Amino acid sequence: MPSTRLTAILQALLVTVLWSTSWVLIKIGLRNDLPALSFAGMRYSMAFLFLVPAVLASPRERAVLKSLTRRDWLILAGLGVITYSFAQSAQFISLAYLPSAMVSLLLNLSPAAVGIMSIFWWNERPNRLQWLGIALSLAGTLLYFLPIAEGGLALAGIVAALVALLTNSAATLFGRHINLKSHLTPLTITFVSMGIGSGLMLLSGGMLYGFGNPSLSDWGIIAWMALVNTAFAYTLWNHTQRSLTPVESSIINNLMMPLIAFFAWVFLGETLSIKEIWGLVLVGVGVLIVQGYKV
C-alpha cells in the first residue's frame, strides 16, 4: 500500500537523522574528555542491555538463542569483534582527532570498498557504472584532502578512520554471509554480536584508559545514544527494510553525509571550504551510483 511505503520512507528518514546526530553527540562527549574507546563501549553495552527485554519477551528469539551451536556462537562473536570492537572503536577514535565531515567522507567510501572486496570474497565484479561510482568516490576524496598542508591532519585520526572504513566494509560482507543463514533472525544476530563486541570494547577501554569522569549530561548522551540512536533506530531501520527496496534504503541512508556536515556546522562550529563541499558531493554521487546499481 502507498501509505505503508510512505510511512517506511518517513521512518527511514527519521533513523538517518538520528544516526547523523550521533556524530555530534560523540564529539560533545569526546570534548568532555570521555576516553574514546570506553565511550564507545559504554554506548553499545548499554544498547545491548536495552535489547535484553525485547529478546527475552519473544518466544521466537528465545528459541533461536537456545538453538545456537558452538559454530554459530563463534561466527557471531567474530561479527561482534569486527563490527563493534574494531569498527566502532576506530570510528570513535577518529572523531577524537578529525572533523566530523572528514570522518563521514572516509566512511562513506565503504560501498566502494565493499565493491572491491566482493571481487575476492564473493567473486562478484562491479559493473561499469559501479566502477564509475568507485572512481567518482575516490576523486571526491582526493579533492577533499589534497593538497595536504604540513601538520594539517592528525595521522592517528586518519589511521583510525581507515581502520573503521576497512572493518566496516568487512563487517558488511561478513554480515551478509551470516544473514543468509535462515535459522538466525536479525535481532538475534544484532543482540549476540553487539553483546560480545561491546563487552570486549568496554573491558579493553576500561583497562587501557579508564572511564573518565562522566557528568550527568554525559550519562544522558550515552543513554540517549544507546536507547534511541542504537536500540530503537536499528530496530526501526530493520522494520523499514520490509517495505523499501535496497536502492531506496541506500539513497536515504546516503543523506547522512550532508546531514552530518550540517549538524557539525550548526552545533560544533565545523566549517567546510567550497573545495571540501565539492569533494563531499562527488563522494555522495559515487556512493549512490555504486549502491543504486547493485543487483
N, C-alpha and C positions, 0 to 999 in steps of 0.2 A: 504493500500500500504506500502511496506517496507520502502520507502523513508519517508513517513509520520511518521511511527513509529520511525525511526532513528532520525528524527527531534524532535519528542516529547522527546526521551531519552536525546538528547543533551540539550534541553530546561530545562528538569527536573534537569540535572546535573548543568546547569547554576544557577538555582534557589537555589540548595543545596549549591553551592559555595557562592552565595550572602548571604544566611541566615547564613552561617558559619562565614563570615566576620563581621556580625552584632555583634558577641560576642566581637571581637577585638575592634570595634568602640565603643561599650558600655563601655568597660574597659577604653579606652582612655578618653571618656567623664567623667567617674567617677573619673579618676585620675586628671582631670582638675577641680575637686570639684563641678561638677554638682550634685545637690541632686537627688538621685536615683529615687524617686517617681515622681518628677517634670520632670526629664529627660525622663522617660517612657511616661508620659502624653504628653509632647511636641512632642515626636516622633509619637505617634499614633493619636494625634489630628491633626497634620499636614498631616498625611497619609489620614485621613478621609477627610480633605479639598481637597486633590488631587483627591479623588474619586468623589467628588461632580459633576464636569463637565461630567464624564462618566455616572453617573446615570441620570442627567438631560437631557443629549443628547439622551438617549434611551427611545423611547415611551413605550416600554415594561416595563422597570424599573419604569418609572413614573406611569404607570397603576397599577403595583404591589404595589407601595408605597401608592397610593390612596385607594387601596382595603384593606389595613391592618386594622384589627379590633382592639378593645381595648385589647383583649386577645393576639393577635399577638404582639402588642407593649410590653406588659408585658413579654411575653416569650423571645422576642429579647432583651429586657432590661436585663432580668436575664442572658442570654447568654453573653451579653456585660460585665456585672459586674463580672461574673466568669472568662471569658476569658482574659479580659484586666485589670479591676480594681484590681483583685486579682492575677491571674496567672502571667501576665506580670510585674506587680509591684513587686511581690515576686521574679521573675527572676532577675530584675534589682538590687534589694536589695541584693540578694545572691551574685551577681557578685561584689558588693562593698566590700565583706568580703572574698570571696573564689576564688581560681584559676579557670580559665575558664573550664579546663578539668574536674575538680571535679564537678562543677555545671552541665556540659554537661552529665557526667556519671549519676548523680542522675535523671536528667530529662529524660534520655533515659530509665529509668525504667518505663516510662509511659505505654508502651504496656502491661507490666506485671501487673501494677496497674489497667489498663483498663480491662484486662482479669479477674482479681479477682472481680472488681466492677460489671462486666457484669453478674456475678452469681446472684447478688442481684437486679440489675437494669433490665436486660433483661431475666433473668433465663437461660442464656447461659453459659454452663460449658466448660472450656477449655478441649481439648482432651489431650491424654497422651504426645504427642510431645510438645504441648503448655505448659503443666506443667513442662516438661523438660527445655524448654526455660526460664520459670519463675525461676526455680531453678538455672540455669546457670547464669542468670542475678543477682540474689541475691548473689550467690557465688562470682561472679566477683566484686560486690560492697564491700563485706566483705574483699576480698583480697586487694582491693584498699585502704580501710580505716584502716584495722587492721594491727599491733597494733596502737592505737591512742596515740601519745605522749602527755604528760600532757601539756596543753596550746597550743597544736599544731593546733587545729581547732577553728574557731570562731563560738561560739554557735549560734549567731544571723544569721550568714550566713547559717548554717546547717538548722535551723528552717525555714528560708525564702525559701531555696531550696526545703525542704519537702512540704511546703505550695504550692510552684509552681508546684511540682510534682502532688499533690493530686488535685489541682484545674484544672491543665491542663488535667488530666485524666477525671475529672468530665465534663469538657467542651467538651471533645471528645465524651462522651456518650450523653450529652445534645445536642450537635451539630448534632449528628447522628439522634436523635429524631426529631429535627426541620427540617433537610433536607429531611425527609420523607414526609413533607407537600408539596404537588405538587404545591400549589399556590404561594410558596415563591421561588425566584431564589437565587442562591449562592451569586450574587452580592448584592442583597437586604439584605440578611442575614448579610453579612460582613459589608455593609455600615451602617445599623441601629445599629447593636450590637457594632461596633467599635466606632461610633459616641457617643453613650451613655456611653460605658465603658471608652473610652479615656477622655471624658469630665469630668466624675467623678474623674478619676485619676489625671487629670490636676488641677482640682479645689482643691482636697484634698492635693495634693503635694504643690501647691502654698500657701495654708493656713497654712500647718504644717511646711514646710521647706523653703518656698520662691522658687525662680527660679535660685539662684546663679547669677553669672555674666558671661554668655556665651560669649566667644570671637567669632570673625568671623569664625575661624576654627571650633569651637563648633557648630555654626549655620550651617556650611557646613556639619558636621557629621549628625546633626539632619535632615536636608533637604534631604541628600542622603539616609539615612535610611528610611525616610518617603516615598520618591518618588520611589526609586529604590528597596530597600530591603523589602519594605512593599507593597505599592500600585501596583507597576509593578510586583514584584515577586509573590505575592499572585494571581494576575490575570493570570500570565503565568502558574503558578502551576495548577490552576483550568483548564486551557486550555489543559494541558498535560494529565489530567485525562480522556479525551475523547479517547485517543489512547493507554494509558498504563493500564495494569492490576493493581489491588491493591497491588499485591505482588511485581511487578516491581517498583512501586512508593515507597513502603516501603523500598526496598533494596537500591534504590538511595538515599532516604532521610536519611537512616541509615549511609551514608557516612559522615554525619555532625560531628559525634563524633570524628573520626580521623582527619578530616579537622580542626575542632576547636582546637584540641590539637596541630596540626601542625602550624596553624596560630598564636596561642598563644606563641608557642616556637619561631617562626621567629620574630614576631612583638612586643611581650610583654616580652620575655625572660623567660617565664614559662617553667620549665623542668619537666620531668617525670622520675621516677625510673623504673627499669625493672619490679618490682612487680606491680607498678601502670599501666604500659603498659599492662601487662597480665590481670589485672583487667578490663581494658577498652575492651580488646579483648573478654573476657568471656561475658561481658555485651552485646557487639555488636553481638556475636553469639547467645546469648539467645534471644535478641530482634528479630533477623532475623527469628529464629525458631517460636517465638510467632506470628509474623506478617505473615510469609510465609505460615503458616498452618491455617490462618483464612479462614473460609468459602470457 
